[in-house]
Amino acid sequence: MSSQPPHPALLIPGPIEFDDAVLQSMSHFSESHVGAPFVNTFSEVLASLRKLFQTTAPDSQPFVLSGSGTLGWDQVAANLAEPGEEVLVLHAGYFADSFADCFETYGVKATQLKAAIGDRPQLDEVEKALKERKYKILTVTHVDTSTGVLSELKELSELVHRVSPETLVVVDGVCSVGCEEIRFDDWGLDVVLTASQKAIGCPAGLSILMVSGRAIEVFKARKTRPTSYFGSWKNWLPIMQNYEAKKPSYFATPSPQLIHALHTSLTQILSRPLEQRFADHKAASQKIKKAVADLGLKQLASKPENQANGMTAIYLPEGIAPPDVLPSLAKKGVIFAGGLHKEIATKYIRFGHMGVSVTDPSRPDINTAIEALKNSLVEVGYKA
Ligand SMILES: *Cc1c(COP(=O)(O)O)cnc(C)c1O
């Protein structure tokens, strides 16, 4: 039995439902952020992140900073790009617009390669764009949370390494790390950035990054200083290295309670093979997508190869808007999110299926949500 008060299952694409033990580890007594017990915990968190991202390269570097997923964009823009440099942002929805806007904030020129809603830029288009101009960085949103579109990273990264070998491959994995396969070393990725509250299943408040040795070299070769103070790797790199080596170190106070929660969630995730975790998310996702199709509904991501495994973006039937169904779903004990993609926000809803709602067999969340969706649509007059 859960120790949490009864509440509707939060099935939005982050924050997600949290495990009891993760929440309980946040009520840890106060510790010094430079004392040995906390530094040991932080060290274990950094070592666990290497496993989660599937990197054993000694020069890859994890970062954990207080902040949300968005701070990952700022870290990339302020540390890996210099004002006036060019970056290519692959666009599969809302989050690419924001990442591009973040680059522009730091004086970096962002060119977007856009796909139609529900699709992602194709490899031949990316190849053409890379041949037309030299880009310091290419960014891709692994799962765009506004559309539920999954990008393919392996072939994309191979293409970038072949056509434009100096371009850094940066992945926004905020809605994918922990539910989609990511092989940091094997796929030649330079940065994967994420946040604590999505598939990792830890409360919001941590910006988590894995950075390749190659990207750290690019950072060190900057001609100008990083364009952020709090987010500067000049400040954080020695701290992260010291923490991992279990040496006390200080630049800015971390959140010991959140680090404890992250320690617990990572320990839980890594207690089973990652392949099993990805397979569980895929199986739950297939079941949900089949139920959606059986209801006669369409997904934004129409091609199976473009469909995320940790969320589903579902077009509502003609004439039914999110405010018609979301309250009725809530009454049935599930919370979904409304649309986010500006052009079609009133036409669809989003169902997040990540973390304990998928992996904990004692939770009825997914079945409850499928039933609730069916019944809520019938209530507002929909006939499949
Ligand atoms: C949620 C999300 C973000 C932003 O993360 P915050 O924690 O809300 O700052 C960025 N990118 C993607 C793909 C996301 O899903």
The ligand as a MOL file (V3000), in Angstrom:
LIG
                    3D

  0  0  0     0  0            999 V3000
M  V30 BEGIN CTAB
M  V30 COUNTS 15 15 0 0 0
M  V30 BEGIN ATOM
M  V30 1 C 9.7760 19.2110 -20.1340 0
M  V30 2 C 10.7050 19.4310 -21.2560 0
M  V30 3 C 11.6360 20.4780 -21.2690 0
M  V30 4 C 11.6780 21.5220 -20.2150 0
M  V30 5 O 11.9490 20.9990 -18.9610 0
M  V30 6 P 11.5570 21.8190 -17.6410 0
M  V30 7 O 11.9420 20.8770 -16.5550 0
M  V30 8 O 10.0820 22.0630 -17.7430 0
M  V30 9 O 12.3230 23.0690 -17.6440 0
M  V30 10 C 12.5200 20.5530 -22.3210 0
M  V30 11 N 12.4950 19.6750 -23.3230 0
M  V30 12 C 11.6080 18.6640 -23.3630 0
M  V30 13 C 11.6460 17.7210 -24.4950 0
M  V30 14 C 10.6940 18.5200 -22.3300 0
M  V30 15 O 9.8170 17.5090 -22.3700 0
M  V30 END ATOM
M  V30 BEGIN BOND
M  V30 1 1 1 2
M  V30 2 1 2 3
M  V30 3 2 2 14
M  V30 4 1 3 4
M  V30 5 2 3 10
M  V30 6 1 4 5
M  V30 7 1 5 6
M  V30 8 2 6 7
M  V30 9 1 6 8
M  V30 10 1 6 9
M  V30 11 1 10 11
M  V30 12 2 11 12
M  V30 13 1 12 13
M  V30 14 1 12 14
M  V30 15 1 14 15
M  V30 END BOND
M  V30 END CTAB
M  END
